[in-house]
Amino acid sequence: MQLIDHEVPTVLGRIQVRVGGEGPAMLFWPSLLMTGEMWQAQAAHFADRYTVVLVDPPGHGRSEALTSMFTFEDNVRCITQILDHLQIDTTHFVGNSWGGMIGGTFAARCPDRVGHAVLMNCTGSAAGRRQKLEFALLLRMARALGGIRPPVTGPAVKAFLGPTTLRTRPDVVATVRGSLERVDIRSAAWAVKSVVPARPDQLGLLGSIRTPVLVIAGKEDGTFPVAETRVMADAIPGSTLRILDGVAHLAALENPELTNRLIDEFLASPDLAL
């Protein structure tokens, strides 16, 4: 499968996307500190039936560096500008963590542009005091070190991965560690501050969603525990919640086979809009 690079001008700078396959569109937006590369297993699985769009989110990977904070509404404008540039009217949306949060915003604000939404390892709630403090400390240390380096690397990896993956999936651990070490922390810091301490409570907004939504939670997710993700799912009318054993914060990387099967089953549901 060949993926073609596109550079898209948006409200959040030039965004790098990779596009391949054919059929209805499926746009993938990753977690903080990750790039579109985290969706390689999904791109390989779906590209024979869908046009897959892998996004390097603002300030990450080959997208333009950030120099200021943004809002979730800015993220929605960014998504629609990507779609407009690629001449895509409607897309399925698959997001993890940051991607899952703004996927909910996108589904609520732009119902005519989204088919089904898959929101993984995410929340609809504002950040609590403990999470704000933990991320502020890690960010401060990483900026002092000039990047995510020891002794920050270990805690950062554990924010993404749980005991099962750390014990049994060394390839996933290596992938996450490599992604973290490549982060431009000066740029990514703006995204972290926008998505963690400045994150809005969206539970009320999520109640307006009418598109089909699948919410996926990792049983070992220490960043957004199942109880928090369940609150998000409960706020979305008619949503389906799936809880994955042996998975923490990056379901699509940790168990791609199961994740792909759940998405396949969800997209095959009889009320499919695309």
KEKE-3310 file (N, C-alpha, C; in steps of 0.2 Angstrom, whole numbers, plus 5000, padded with zeros to 4 digits):
npx = (5004:5003:5006:5002:5010:5004:5004:4995:4988:4982:4972:4980:4993:5004:4999:5004:4999:4996:4990:4980:4974:4957:4940:4926:4931:4942:4948:4962:4967:4980:4986:4993:5010:5012:5012:5005:5010:5007:4996:4999:4996:4982:4980:4986:4976:4964:4965:4961:4948:4944:4948:4962:4967:4980:4985:4998:4998:4995:5010:5017:5028:5030:5022:5019:5028:5021:5018:5010:4996:4980:4963:4949:4940:4948:4954:4944:4941:4954:4953:4942:4947:4958:4950:4943:4954:4958:4947:4936:4921:4914:4918:4923:4929:4943:4950:4963:4965:4970:4965:4953:4946:4944:4938:4925:4921:4921:4912:4900:4900:4900:4890:4886:4898:4904:4904:4904:4911:4925:4931:4945:4952:4950:4943:4929:4929:4935:4953:4958:4965:4976:4981:4984:4995:5004:5007:5012:5024:5031:5032:5039:5052:5055:5057:5068:5077:5078:5071:5062:5069:5079:5078:5065:5059:5055:5044:5035:5033:5026:5015:5008:5008:5003:5005:5003:5007:5020:5026:5025:5025:5037:5040:5030:5033:5046:5042:5034:5043:5053:5045:5042:5055:5058:5051:5048:5050:5048:5039:5028:5025:5016:5004:5002:4999:4987:4979:4978:4979:4971:4960:4943:4928:4918:4906:4892:4892:4894:4882:4875:4878:4874:4878:4883:4893:4908:4916:4931:4940:4954:4958:4969:4972:4980:4980:4967:4956:4945:4933:4932:4931:4920:4910:4911:4906:4893:4888:4886:4873:4867:4879:4892:4901:4917:4928:4944:4954:4971:4976:4982:4984:4985:4977:4976:4989:4993:4985:4982:4975:4963:4957:4956:4946:4935:4932:4929:4917:4909:4908:4901:4888:4870:4865:4874:4881:4888)
npy = (4994:5011:5026:5043:5059:5074:5091:5102:5118:5125:5132:5130:5129:5122:5106:5089:5076:5059:5049:5036:5021:5017:5022:5025:5039:5038:5046:5047:5052:5055:5052:5064:5068:5058:5052:5051:5039:5030:5023:5013:5000:5000:5007:4998:4988:4993:5000:4994:4995:5008:5025:5030:5042:5048:5058:5069:5077:5095:5103:5091:5078:5079:5090:5108:5117:5122:5137:5143:5141:5132:5130:5117:5120:5126:5115:5107:5116:5114:5100:5101:5109:5101:5091:5098:5102:5090:5087:5080:5076:5069:5060:5045:5045:5042:5042:5044:5047:5063:5064:5057:5065:5077:5072:5069:5082:5086:5078:5083:5096:5096:5088:5085:5081:5070:5052:5038:5038:5034:5033:5033:5028:5040:5055:5065:5075:5089:5091:5084:5090:5083:5077:5088:5093:5082:5081:5094:5093:5083:5089:5101:5095:5089:5099:5106:5096:5097:5088:5073:5063:5051:5056:5056:5048:5035:5037:5043:5034:5025:5032:5029:5015:5000:4987:4974:4976:4982:4971:4960:4965:4970:4976:4986:4994:4998:5006:5016:5022:5026:5036:5045:5050:5057:5068:5086:5095:5108:5113:5103:5105:5116:5110:5100:5108:5114:5103:5096:5104:5115:5109:5108:5104:5093:5086:5091:5096:5084:5077:5081:5074:5065:5056:5039:5032:5024:5020:5016:5009:5006:4993:4994:5007:5021:5034:5039:5031:5017:5021:5034:5036:5029:5038:5047:5040:5037:5050:5052:5050:5034:5028:5016:5006:4998:4989:4985:4971:4969:4980:4997:5014:5016:5008:5005:5002:4993:4982:4979:4970:4966:4979:4983:4973:4977:4990:4986:4979:4988:4998:4991:4991:4992:5005:5013:5028:5032)
npz = (5000:4995:5002:5000:5003:5009:5011:5021:5022:5037:5051:5061:5057:5045:5040:5040:5031:5027:5014:5007:4998:4994:4993:5005:5016:5029:5043:5053:5069:5081:5098:5110:5108:5099:5082:5065:5062:5071:5067:5058:5057:5056:5044:5035:5036:5033:5020:5009:5007:5011:5010:5018:5030:5037:5050:5055:5070:5074:5078:5079:5073:5056:5054:5055:5067:5083:5091:5100:5111:5108:5104:5107:5097:5087:5083:5077:5066:5060:5056:5047:5037:5032:5027:5017:5009:5004:4996:5002:5007:5018:5032:5041:5058:5067:5083:5095:5112:5113:5100:5101:5110:5102:5092:5097:5099:5085:5080:5086:5082:5068:5061:5048:5042:5046:5047:5055:5071:5080:5096:5106:5121:5129:5135:5141:5150:5160:5165:5180:5196:5200:5188:5180:5188:5187:5173:5171:5179:5172:5160:5163:5167:5155:5146:5152:5150:5136:5129:5128:5138:5148:5165:5162:5152:5156:5165:5156:5146:5154:5156:5144:5142:5149:5162:5155:5142:5144:5149:5139:5126:5118:5106:5104:5115:5111:5100:5105:5114:5105:5097:5107:5110:5099:5099:5097:5109:5113:5103:5105:5118:5118:5113:5123:5134:5130:5128:5140:5154:5150:5145:5140:5149:5141:5142:5141:5128:5121:5122:5112:5101:5086:5078:5074:5087:5093:5108:5115:5128:5138:5149:5157:5157:5163:5162:5157:5166:5166:5172:5170:5156:5154:5159:5149:5138:5142:5141:5127:5116:5113:5111:5110:5121:5123:5132:5134:5138:5145:5139:5138:5136:5122:5112:5098:5095:5104:5104:5089:5081:5088:5089:5076:5072:5080:5075:5062:5064:5069:5059:5050:5055:5054:5052:5045:5038:5028)
capx = (5000:5007:5003:5005:5011:5001:5005:4989:4988:4976:4972:4985:4999:5004:4998:5007:4995:4997:4983:4981:4968:4951:4933:4924:4936:4943:4953:4965:4971:4983:4987:4998:5017:5012:5011:5001:5014:5004:4990:5001:4992:4975:4981:4986:4970:4958:4966:4958:4941:4943:4953:4964:4970:4984:4987:5003:4994:4998:5016:5020:5030:5032:5018:5023:5029:5017:5021:5005:4990:4974:4956:4947:4936:4953:4956:4939:4943:4959:4950:4938:4952:4961:4945:4942:4960:4958:4941:4932:4915:4912:4923:4923:4934:4946:4955:4965:4966:4968:4961:4947:4943:4942:4933:4919:4920:4920:4905:4895:4900:4900:4887:4886:4904:4906:4900:4905:4916:4928:4935:4948:4957:4949:4938:4925:4929:4941:4958:4958:4971:4982:4983:4987:5001:5008:5009:5016:5030:5034:5033:5045:5058:5057:5059:5074:5082:5078:5067:5060:5076:5080:5074:5058:5057:5051:5037:5032:5031:5021:5008:5005:5007:5001:5009:5003:5011:5027:5029:5024:5025:5043:5040:5026:5037:5051:5039:5032:5049:5056:5041:5043:5062:5059:5046:5051:5046:5046:5032:5023:5022:5009:4999:5001:4996:4980:4975:4978:4977:4966:4955:4936:4923:4913:4900:4886:4892:4894:4875:4871:4880:4869:4881:4885:4900:4911:4921:4935:4944:4959:4957:4975:4974:4981:4979:4960:4954:4939:4927:4931:4929:4913:4906:4911:4902:4886:4886:4885:4867:4867:4886:4894:4908:4921:4933:4949:4959:4978:4977:4982:4982:4986:4974:4977:4996:4994:4981:4979:4970:4956:4955:4953:4940:4930:4931:4926:4911:4906:4907:4896:4882:4865:4864:4880:4878:4892)
capy = (5000:5017:5032:5049:5064:5080:5097:5106:5124:5126:5137:5128:5129:5117:5099:5084:5070:5054:5047:5030:5017:5020:5020:5030:5041:5037:5050:5045:5057:5051:5055:5069:5065:5053:5055:5047:5033:5025:5020:5009:4993:5002:5009:4992:4984:4996:5004:4990:4997:5015:5030:5032:5049:5048:5065:5071:5083:5101:5103:5085:5075:5083:5096:5114:5118:5126:5143:5146:5136:5132:5127:5112:5122:5127:5108:5106:5120:5111:5094:5103:5112:5095:5087:5102:5102:5083:5086:5074:5079:5066:5055:5042:5048:5038:5046:5041:5052:5070:5063:5055:5071:5082:5068:5071:5089:5087:5075:5087:5103:5095:5081:5083:5079:5063:5046:5035:5040:5029:5038:5028:5030:5047:5058:5071:5079:5093:5088:5085:5094:5078:5076:5094:5093:5077:5083:5100:5091:5080:5094:5105:5091:5087:5105:5107:5091:5098:5083:5067:5059:5049:5051:5057:5043:5030:5039:5045:5027:5021:5035:5027:5008:4996:4981:4969:4978:4982:4964:4955:4968:4974:4980:4991:4998:5002:5010:5022:5025:5030:5041:5050:5053:5061:5074:5092:5097:5116:5113:5099:5108:5120:5105:5097:5113:5115:5097:5094:5109:5120:5105:5110:5099:5093:5081:5094:5096:5077:5075:5083:5070:5060:5051:5033:5032:5018:5022:5011:5010:5001:4991:4996:5014:5024:5041:5039:5025:5015:5024:5041:5035:5027:5044:5050:5036:5038:5057:5052:5046:5028:5026:5009:5006:4992:4989:4980:4968:4969:4986:5003:5020:5016:5002:5003:5000:4988:4976:4981:4965:4967:4986:4983:4969:4981:4995:4983:4977:4995:5001:4987:4992:4994:5013:5016:5034:5034)
capz = (5000:4995:5005:4997:5007:5008:5016:5021:5026:5042:5056:5066:5053:5039:5043:5036:5031:5022:5011:5003:4998:4990:4996:5009:5019:5037:5045:5060:5073:5086:5105:5111:5108:5094:5075:5061:5061:5076:5064:5052:5057:5054:5037:5031:5037:5030:5014:5003:5007:5013:5009:5025:5030:5043:5052:5060:5072:5075:5082:5080:5067:5050:5054:5057:5075:5086:5094:5105:5113:5104:5107:5103:5091:5082:5081:5072:5060:5056:5053:5041:5032:5029:5022:5011:5005:5000:4993:5006:5010:5024:5034:5047:5062:5072:5086:5101:5117:5110:5094:5103:5113:5097:5088:5100:5097:5078:5078:5089:5078:5061:5060:5041:5039:5050:5047:5061:5075:5085:5101:5110:5127:5130:5141:5140:5156:5161:5168:5187:5199:5200:5181:5179:5192:5185:5167:5172:5181:5167:5154:5165:5166:5148:5143:5155:5147:5129:5125:5132:5139:5155:5169:5160:5147:5160:5167:5150:5143:5158:5155:5138:5142:5155:5164:5150:5136:5146:5150:5134:5119:5118:5100:5105:5120:5107:5096:5109:5116:5099:5096:5112:5109:5093:5100:5097:5115:5112:5100:5108:5125:5117:5113:5130:5138:5127:5129:5147:5159:5147:5141:5142:5150:5135:5143:5139:5121:5118:5122:5106:5095:5084:5073:5078:5091:5097:5113:5117:5134:5140:5156:5161:5155:5169:5160:5158:5169:5163:5175:5167:5149:5154:5159:5142:5133:5144:5139:5120:5115:5109:5110:5112:5125:5123:5137:5131:5143:5143:5135:5142:5133:5115:5110:5091:5094:5109:5101:5083:5078:5091:5088:5069:5072:5083:5070:5056:5066:5071:5053:5047:5058:5048:5051:5042:5035:5022)
cpx = (5004:5003:5006:5005:5007:5002:4999:4989:4981:4977:4978:4992:4999:5004:5000:5002:4997:4991:4985:4974:4963:4945:4931:4930:4936:4949:4955:4969:4974:4983:4992:5005:5017:5011:5006:5004:5010:4999:4992:4997:4985:4975:4981:4980:4964:4959:4963:4951:4939:4949:4956:4968:4974:4987:4993:5000:4998:5004:5019:5023:5032:5027:5022:5023:5024:5021:5016:5000:4985:4968:4954:4943:4941:4954:4950:4940:4948:4957:4946:4942:4956:4956:4944:4948:4960:4952:4937:4927:4913:4917:4921:4929:4936:4951:4957:4967:4965:4964:4954:4943:4940:4938:4926:4917:4918:4913:4899:4894:4899:4897:4886:4892:4907:4901:4899:4911:4919:4933:4938:4952:4956:4944:4934:4925:4936:4946:4957:4965:4977:4985:4987:4994:5006:5011:5013:5023:5034:5036:5039:5051:5060:5060:5066:5079:5083:5075:5065:5066:5075:5081:5066:5055:5053:5044:5032:5029:5026:5015:5004:5003:5006:5006:5009:5008:5019:5030:5029:5024:5031:5043:5036:5030:5042:5048:5037:5038:5053:5052:5042:5050:5063:5054:5050:5047:5044:5039:5027:5020:5016:5003:4997:4997:4988:4976:4974:4975:4971:4960:4948:4933:4918:4907:4894:4886:4891:4887:4872:4873:4874:4872:4883:4892:4902:4916:4924:4940:4948:4958:4963:4977:4974:4980:4971:4957:4947:4933:4926:4929:4922:4908:4906:4906:4895:4884:4884:4879:4868:4874:4887:4901:4910:4927:4938:4954:4966:4980:4977:4979:4982:4983:4976:4984:4997:4991:4978:4974:4963:4953:4952:4947:4934:4928:4927:4918:4906:4904:4902:4889:4877:4864:4869:4878:4882:4891)
cpy = (5006:5023:5038:5055:5070:5085:5101:5112:5124:5131:5136:5126:5123:5110:5094:5078:5065:5050:5041:5026:5020:5018:5026:5032:5039:5040:5048:5051:5054:5055:5060:5065:5059:5056:5050:5040:5028:5021:5015:5003:4994:5003:5003:4988:4987:4999:5000:4992:5004:5019:5032:5038:5049:5055:5065:5078:5089:5101:5097:5082:5080:5089:5102:5115:5123:5132:5146:5140:5137:5129:5121:5114:5124:5120:5106:5109:5116:5104:5096:5105:5106:5092:5092:5102:5095:5082:5080:5078:5076:5060:5051:5045:5043:5042:5043:5047:5059:5069:5061:5061:5075:5078:5069:5078:5090:5084:5079:5093:5102:5089:5080:5081:5073:5058:5043:5038:5035:5033:5033:5031:5038:5049:5064:5076:5083:5089:5090:5088:5089:5077:5082:5095:5088:5079:5089:5098:5088:5085:5099:5101:5090:5093:5107:5102:5092:5092:5078:5062:5056:5055:5052:5051:5038:5031:5041:5039:5024:5025:5033:5019:5005:4990:4975:4970:4979:4976:4960:4958:4972:4978:4986:4996:5002:5007:5017:5025:5029:5036:5047:5054:5058:5067:5080:5095:5104:5117:5109:5101:5112:5116:5102:5102:5114:5109:5094:5099:5113:5116:5107:5104:5099:5088:5084:5094:5089:5075:5077:5079:5065:5055:5045:5033:5026:5021:5016:5013:5004:4999:4994:5003:5018:5032:5043:5033:5024:5019:5031:5041:5033:5033:5047:5047:5037:5045:5057:5047:5040:5026:5019:5009:4999:4993:4983:4977:4969:4975:4993:5009:5021:5009:5000:5000:4993:4981:4978:4976:4966:4974:4986:4979:4973:4986:4992:4982:4983:4998:4997:4987:4994:5001:5017:5022:5035:5029)
cpz = (5000:4998:5002:5002:5005:5013:5016:5025:5031:5047:5061:5063:5048:5043:5038:5037:5026:5020:5006:5003:4994:4993:5000:5014:5027:5039:5052:5063:5079:5093:5104:5111:5103:5087:5071:5060:5066:5073:5058:5052:5054:5046:5033:5031:5033:5023:5008:5002:5008:5011:5016:5024:5037:5045:5057:5063:5073:5080:5083:5073:5062:5049:5057:5065:5077:5090:5099:5106:5108:5107:5104:5097:5086:5079:5075:5066:5056:5053:5046:5035:5029:5025:5016:5006:5001:4997:4996:5009:5017:5025:5040:5051:5067:5076:5093:5106:5115:5104:5096:5106:5107:5092:5090:5098:5089:5076:5081:5084:5071:5059:5053:5038:5042:5049:5053:5065:5080:5090:5106:5115:5128:5135:5138:5145:5156:5165:5176:5190:5198:5193:5179:5182:5189:5178:5167:5174:5176:5161:5156:5165:5159:5144:5146:5152:5139:5125:5130:5133:5146:5159:5167:5156:5151:5162:5161:5146:5147:5158:5149:5139:5149:5156:5158:5144:5138:5147:5144:5127:5118:5111:5101:5110:5116:5103:5099:5112:5111:5097:5101:5112:5103:5093:5100:5103:5116:5109:5103:5115:5124:5117:5119:5134:5136:5128:5136:5152:5156:5144:5144:5144:5144:5136:5140:5131:5118:5118:5116:5100:5093:5079:5077:5081:5094:5101:5115:5123:5135:5147:5160:5160:5162:5168:5161:5160:5166:5165:5171:5160:5149:5155:5153:5138:5135:5142:5131:5119:5111:5107:5112:5115:5125:5127:5135:5137:5140:5138:5139:5138:5125:5112:5103:5090:5098:5106:5095:5080:5081:5089:5081:5068:5074:5078:5064:5058:5067:5064:5049:5050:5053:5047:5048:5037:5028:5016)
residu = (MET:GLN:LEU:ILE:ASP:HIS:GLU:VAL:PRO:THR:VAL:LEU:GLY:ARG:ILE:GLN:VAL:ARG:VAL:GLY:GLY:GLU:GLY:PRO:ALA:MET:LEU:PHE:TRP:PRO:SER:LEU:LEU:MET:THR:GLY:GLU:MET:TRP:GLN:ALA:GLN:ALA:ALA:HIS:PHE:ALA:ASP:ARG:TYR:THR:VAL:VAL:LEU:VAL:ASP:PRO:PRO:GLY:HIS:GLY:ARG:SER:GLU:ALA:LEU:THR:SER:MET:PHE:THR:PHE:GLU:ASP:ASN:VAL:ARG:CYS:ILE:THR:GLN:ILE:LEU:ASP:HIS:LEU:GLN:ILE:ASP:THR:THR:HIS:PHE:VAL:GLY:ASN:SER:TRP:GLY:GLY:MET:ILE:GLY:GLY:THR:PHE:ALA:ALA:ARG:CYS:PRO:ASP:ARG:VAL:GLY:HIS:ALA:VAL:LEU:MET:ASN:CYS:THR:GLY:SER:ALA:ALA:GLY:ARG:ARG:GLN:LYS:LEU:GLU:PHE:ALA:LEU:LEU:LEU:ARG:MET:ALA:ARG:ALA:LEU:GLY:GLY:ILE:ARG:PRO:PRO:VAL:THR:GLY:PRO:ALA:VAL:LYS:ALA:PHE:LEU:GLY:PRO:THR:THR:LEU:ARG:THR:ARG:PRO:ASP:VAL:VAL:ALA:THR:VAL:ARG:GLY:SER:LEU:GLU:ARG:VAL:ASP:ILE:ARG:SER:ALA:ALA:TRP:ALA:VAL:LYS:SER:VAL:VAL:PRO:ALA:ARG:PRO:ASP:GLN:LEU:GLY:LEU:LEU:GLY:SER:ILE:ARG:THR:PRO:VAL:LEU:VAL:ILE:ALA:GLY:LYS:GLU:ASP:GLY:THR:PHE:PRO:VAL:ALA:GLU:THR:ARG:VAL:MET:ALA:ASP:ALA:ILE:PRO:GLY:SER:THR:LEU:ARG:ILE:LEU:ASP:GLY:VAL:ALA:HIS:LEU:ALA:ALA:LEU:GLU:ASN:PRO:GLU:LEU:THR:ASN:ARG:LEU:ILE:ASP:GLU:PHE:LEU:ALA:SER:PRO:ASP:LEU:ALA:LEU)
# end
